[in-house]
Amino acid sequence: MSIVISLLSIWVFTKTLSYGIVEIKEYNNKFGGISVIILAIFTIIFCNIIVWIR
């Protein structure tokens, strides 16, 4: 089960990361794009830590 959750979180991370890049390049919203990327990084790190500790 933890492998499925890890794979799902990686999939969501790539989608969120691509949205952050689009936000920076297409809309010239650097603050929003960087915020989305940082939030995605924290989410993938802490989600996987909680899953593997549990």
Secondary structure, DSSP 8 states (H G I E B T S, - for coil): -HHHHHHHHHHHHHHHHHHHHHHHHTT--HHHHHHHHHHHHHHHHHHHHHHHH-
